[in-house]
């Protein structure tokens, strides 16, 4: 198991905008609170948080989801 590195930056790439924003009627599973809940008490107490979130969006049958970042502005996702 790697040693804790509190100064490390954390980046995650969400599979879709559907799971990375509370906007547009969706649920954000990548909040700092979710991260802290997943990493355990010691890391949570140390202030575990995401530094950068990458969102992936893929076309299906030639069309993007109606909630795709390609169809909305940053403000729509409240980031």
N, C-alpha and C positions, 0 to 999 in steps of 0.2 A: 504494500500500500504506500503510495507516495506521501511524503510529509506535507502537512498543511503549509500553504504559501499565501498568507493573507494579502500580500501585495499583488498577487496574480490577477490579471484581467480575465473576465469570464465572458465568452461570446457563445450564443446558441443560434442555430438556424432552425426556425420553426418549419414544419412540413407545409404549413399553409397559413394564410391570414386568418383562417377560421379559428385557429387555436392561439393566436398571439395578440388579440385585441378584444377589449370589452365593448368596443364600438360596433355599430352595424348589427346589433342583436347577437353578437358572438361572445365567447368566453376566453379570457386571456389566461392560459395555463403557464405563462412564463413571467409572472409578476415576481418581484423580489420576495413577497410573502410566500409564494409557492416554492421558490428556491430554498428559502430558509427552512420551510417545513420538510423539504426533501433531504437536506444535508445534515440534519441533526443539530442538537442543542449547542454544541461547542461552536460550530461554524455560524449558526444563526446568531449566537451571542457576539460573534466577531463581526457581524454586519454583512454577511454574505449577500451579494446583489449582482445583477447582470450589469455589465458595462456597455454592451452592444447587442442588439437583437437584429438578426437577419431574417427576412421573411421570404419564403419561396412561394411562387405562384406558377401554376402550370395550366396550359390550355388543355381542354378535353374536347375532342371532336371539333377542334378549331375555334373554340370559344373559352374565354376565361369565366370563372365564377363571377356573379354580379358584385361580389365583395372584393374582387381582385384589386391589389394596389395599382394595377395598370389602369383601372377605371375610376380611381378615387384619389383625392389629394391627401397629403400627410395629415392635415387638420381633421379629415373624416375619421382617421384612426386614433385621434387624440394622443399622439405620441409627442 
